[in-house]
């Protein structure tokens, strides 16, 4: 089965292509591991082109700053010159990371879900690896078209979506793995997102689904940010997910 790589909010498929300090990204890893890979730019992002007027009816786009990213991505204190102690992200390359940031319209969520479902209909079924807000979108796509996803990897998903018992029963045949990094004690926001995700995973498990939680610090792997595909140990983490997929 092919691997589909879905990026997070305010970013594009560049997330997967190369790290800010120039190392190969997960796209390179999974291609070399023998998978057919699909890197997507979601509706309105990057190579998907600037949106038509009807797509921006929700108002102004959201934009992220470097200062916000230090805290939001659990890299270090806002305005700091270096990351948290033991940080795996190459914090000296924050300006290069910021060159990947693009505006986004949160009002386009349903369009993004429909587009991803159509992508899987054309090129799938396959394994979806989704990061952050992309992980929330992937949960909704799984609920809509569970037959098009063979396995789902949620990389630091930005919360869990609402689902009833019948929806969890439909999704239960698809194995799900979630990967979490470090420094959750520094971020009330991410503690809340993680609680929401755990509730979603618990619902899936109650329905008989296969759920794997990769808590990196609990596994003895410390220092990972919200961007594990860019952290210094990104190849090691990709190998862990590859082993799970296999």
Secondary structure, DSSP 8 states (H G I E B T S, - for coil): -EEEEE--TT--GGGGTB-TTS-B-HHHHHHHTT--EEE---TTSGGG-S--GGGGTT-S-B---HHHHHHHTTSSSTT-SS-STT--S-GGGHHHHHTT---B-GGGHHHHHHHHHHHHHHH-SEEEEEETHHHHHHHHHHHH-GGGEEEEEEES-S------HHHHHHHTTSEEEEEE-S-GGG-HHHHHHHHHHHHHHHHHHHTT--EEEEETGGGT-----S-TTTSTTHHHHHHHHHHHH-
